[in-house]
């Protein structure tokens, strides 16, 4: 199911979609020239790549490099739903990257360390350059029932709401969001994602270039987190 506006995808280099795989079905895909990250939001199955099969469970992520073919197999009784983000025009391999070099293909969210962001928010990194993803960072964020001040990032970002309900505030507009909502935020978009529910809102997001999800700035350019470097003028 396509989710990203093609024109915006060309601008941000991020193409987000939701893959649905029915029980007993298999979906064959190829990364072509892009990098791709997956995140399982419902169901379970297997990822087949390069002759190997790896278990995919709910809230696990997977990284696929450019030029790879793979398949998603659903051998269960529930639909398999996966959020895919393709990173178009990826960064070239680093000096230590070689064909066939070891990388983290599948990573479980539960195994990743929680890190603090701003205004009582926190996150867990699923994939970034330290795990093989060259061009972006994939993370799951946790938003409490509190509205954060409006801010912006210097990276382009796409977001999928995993749990909760709230509103996205951008440029004076308010857009309701619920589980399953998809969001696209070009770099330097002043925004606030507000949690209006009773429980913590959770989201999975990918942004490029890679960095820290805590790197945010208030509208006047002041860093929102003490360790964030000063913003560079556009």
DRENKE-524162 format. One line per 10 residues: number of its first residue (from 1); their letters; for each residue x, z, y of C-alpha. Coordinates in steps of 0.05 Angstrom, whole numbers, plus 5000, padded with zeros to 4 digits. Each point is the difference from the previous one (the first is absolute). Last residue first. Layout:
// DRENKE-524162
NUM = a = X Z Y | ...
END
This chain:
// DRENKE-524162
234 = xxxxxxxxxx = 5401 5112 5534 | 5033 5063 5028 | 5037 5042 4948 | 4966 5065 4983 | 5043 5063 5000 | 5022 5023 4931 | 4950 5042 4959 | 5028 5068 4979 | 4955 5040 5046 | 4935 4965 4979
224 = xxxxxxxxxx = 4951 4967 5048 | 5056 4963 5037 | 4981 4987 5073 | 4984 4926 5011 | 4945 5011 5052 | 4947 4985 4947 | 5027 5054 4954 | 5051 4978 4949 | 5004 5003 4924 | 5056 4999 4948
214 = xxxxxxxxxx = 4969 5047 4949 | 4987 4943 4951 | 5076 4994 4995 | 5035 4933 4995 | 4992 4930 4971 | 4985 4942 5046 | 4944 4994 4982 | 4942 5044 4981 | 4960 5014 4937 | 4944 5050 4996
204 = xxxxxxxxxx = 4961 5042 4949 | 4948 5046 5030 | 4974 5071 4989 | 4950 5039 5041 | 5002 5075 4991 | 4931 5032 4991 | 4941 5014 5044 | 4993 4931 5030 | 5013 4975 5071 | 5072 4980 4988
194 = xxxxxxxxxx = 5026 4962 5061 | 5048 4942 4996 | 5029 4993 5070 | 5024 4937 5034 | 5047 4967 5050 | 5021 4934 4968 | 5076 4996 5008 | 5011 4960 4936 | 4939 4966 4971 | 4950 5046 4966
184 = xxxxxxxxxx = 4957 4973 4943 | 4949 5045 4966 | 4963 4995 4934 | 4941 5044 4982 | 4993 5019 4927 | 4984 5074 5013 | 4967 5003 5068 | 5015 4976 5071 | 4956 4999 5062 | 5028 4958 5059
174 = xxxxxxxxxx = 5006 5030 5069 | 5022 4957 5059 | 5039 5020 5062 | 5062 4960 4982 | 5002 5026 4929 | 4966 5061 4968 | 4991 4996 4924 | 4945 5046 4975 | 4989 5048 4943 | 4984 5004 4927
164 = xxxxxxxxxx = 5037 5026 4939 | 5039 4971 4942 | 5045 4941 4986 | 4998 4964 5068 | 5043 4937 4996 | 5050 4988 5057 | 5042 4942 5026 | 5057 5011 5049 | 5045 4964 5049 | 5057 5044 5026
154 = xxxxxxxxxx = 5015 5029 5069 | 4947 5053 4991 | 4946 5022 5049 | 4966 5064 5022 | 4932 5030 5017 | 5000 5075 4990 | 4981 5025 4930 | 4928 5017 4982 | 4994 5057 4951 | 4968 5003 4932
144 = xxxxxxxxxx = 5067 4990 4965 | 5033 4931 4988 | 5042 4989 4938 | 5043 4937 4995 | 5021 4960 4939 | 5062 4957 5010 | 5028 4930 4994 | 5060 4983 5043 | 5023 4929 5016 | 5051 4944 4993
134 = xxxxxxxxxx = 5047 5015 4942 | 4957 5036 4949 | 5052 5021 4949 | 4988 5075 4994 | 5044 5022 5058 | 4974 4941 5041 | 4930 5029 4998 | 4947 5016 4948 | 4950 5057 4987 | 5017 5045 5059
124 = xxxxxxxxxx = 4956 5062 5005 | 4966 5021 5065 | 4981 5058 5044 | 4955 5015 5059 | 4999 5067 5037 | 5003 4967 5068 | 5060 4955 4983 | 5035 4981 4935 | 5024 5048 4946 | 5027 4977 4933
114 = xxxxxxxxxx = 4970 5007 4930 | 5048 4982 4944 | 4981 4945 4950 | 4984 5013 4927 | 4925 5003 5011 | 5001 4930 5032 | 5025 4971 4935 | 5052 4945 5006 | 5002 4932 4964 | 5055 4948 5011
104 = xxxxxxxxxx = 5057 5047 5021 | 5061 4956 5002 | 5057 4981 4953 | 5038 4937 5016 | 4974 4937 4966 | 5025 4954 5054 | 5046 5037 5047 | 4988 5048 5058 | 5062 5037 5025 | 5010 4958 5062
94 = xxxxxxxxxx = 4927 5005 5019 | 4949 4947 4979 | 4971 4958 5056 | 4942 5028 5040 | 4932 4975 4980 | 4964 4939 5030 | 4931 5026 4980 | 4991 5072 4976 | 4942 4996 4952 | 4955 5061 4997
84 = xxxxxxxxxx = 4957 5010 4939 | 4948 5055 4990 | 4981 5006 4927 | 4932 5011 4967 | 4995 5004 4925 | 4928 5002 4977 | 4983 5053 4947 | 4999 4993 4925 | 5075 4993 4990 | 5046 4943 4977
74 = xxxxxxxxxx = 5009 4974 5071 | 5060 4955 5005 | 5036 4982 5065 | 5047 4941 4992 | 5067 4982 5031 | 5042 4943 5026 | 5060 5014 5044 | 5034 4957 5053 | 5003 5053 5054 | 5002 5072 4975
64 = xxxxxxxxxx = 4941 5040 4973 | 4992 5074 5014 | 4948 5044 4966 | 4960 5060 5022 | 4964 5054 4960 | 4938 5035 5025 | 4957 4984 4939 | 5043 4981 4941 | 5042 4938 4987 | 5041 5001 4936
54 = xxxxxxxxxx = 5057 4951 4996 | 5007 4939 4955 | 5065 4961 4995 | 5009 4925 4989 | 5023 4987 5071 | 4937 5034 5028 | 4937 5027 4969 | 4966 5055 5039 | 4952 5042 4958 | 4933 5033 5011
44 = xxxxxxxxxx = 4964 5055 5036 | 4937 5010 5041 | 4993 5008 5075 | 5046 5000 5061 | 5062 4970 4968 | 5052 4982 5053 | 5038 4935 5000 | 5060 4976 5040 | 5021 4928 5009 | 5063 4965 5026
34 = xxxxxxxxxx = 4987 4928 5019 | 5031 4933 4980 | 4954 4988 4940 | 4971 5069 4981 | 4964 4973 4939 | 4934 5021 4969 | 4963 5003 4934 | 4938 5043 4995 | 4979 5027 4931 | 4931 5021 4977
24 = xxxxxxxxxx = 4977 5050 4947 | 4966 5044 5052 | 4994 4962 5066 | 5060 4989 5046 | 4987 5003 5075 | 5058 4987 5048 | 4993 5024 5072 | 5037 4962 5055 | 5051 5011 5055 | 5047 4949 5029
14 = xxxxxxxxxx = 5056 5028 5045 | 5047 4956 5040 | 4971 5027 5065 | 4986 4934 5036 | 4988 4957 4939 | 4955 5055 4971 | 4963 5003 5066 | 4984 4926 4996 | 4979 5006 4927 | 4953 5059 5014
4 = xxxx = 5014 5049 4944 | 4950 5022 4948 | 4997 4947 4946 | 4965 5022 4935
END
